[in-house]
């Protein structure tokens, strides 16, 4: 699951190199939102630790 934003960022870089600016910006924004959503899910999860 965590690899999806990085694939999006790589696709964005490939789109930049091929000259497709709109696609690159779209992939970058979607990947950024995905990264922030995954961070929010991880940062707010509580650890179930029993000592």
C-alpha positions as CSV (number, residue, x, y, z in Angstrom):
1,X,0.0,0.0,0.0
2,X,2.8,2.4,0.9
3,X,4.4,1.9,-2.5
4,X,1.5,3.5,-4.4
5,X,2.4,7.1,-3.8
6,X,6.0,6.5,-4.8
7,X,4.9,4.9,-8.0
8,X,2.8,8.0,-8.6
9,X,5.7,10.2,-8.0
10,X,7.8,8.1,-10.4
11,X,5.1,8.4,-13.0
12,X,5.0,12.1,-12.4
13,X,8.7,12.3,-13.1
14,X,8.4,10.2,-16.2
15,X,5.6,12.5,-17.4
16,X,7.8,15.5,-16.9
17,X,10.5,14.0,-18.9
18,X,8.1,13.1,-21.7
19,X,6.7,16.7,-21.8
20,X,3.2,16.0,-20.4
21,X,3.0,18.7,-17.8
22,X,-0.7,18.3,-17.0
23,X,-0.4,14.6,-16.4
24,X,2.7,15.2,-14.2
25,X,0.9,17.7,-12.1
26,X,-2.1,15.5,-11.7
27,X,-0.1,12.5,-10.7
28,X,2.0,14.6,-8.3
29,X,-1.1,16.0,-6.5
30,X,-2.8,12.6,-6.3
31,X,0.4,11.1,-4.9
32,X,0.8,13.9,-2.4
33,X,-2.8,13.4,-1.1
34,X,-2.2,9.7,-0.9
35,X,1.0,10.2,1.1
36,X,-0.8,12.6,3.5
37,X,-3.7,10.2,3.9
38,X,-1.4,7.3,4.7
39,X,0.5,9.5,7.2
40,X,-2.7,10.5,8.9
41,X,-3.7,6.8,9.2
42,X,-0.3,5.8,10.7
43,X,0.1,8.9,12.9
44,X,-3.4,8.5,14.6
45,X,-3.3,4.7,15.1
46,X,-2.7,3.6,18.6
47,X,-0.3,0.9,19.5
48,X,-1.7,-2.0,21.4
49,X,1.2,-2.7,23.7
50,X,0.9,-5.0,26.7
51,X,3.9,-5.2,29.1
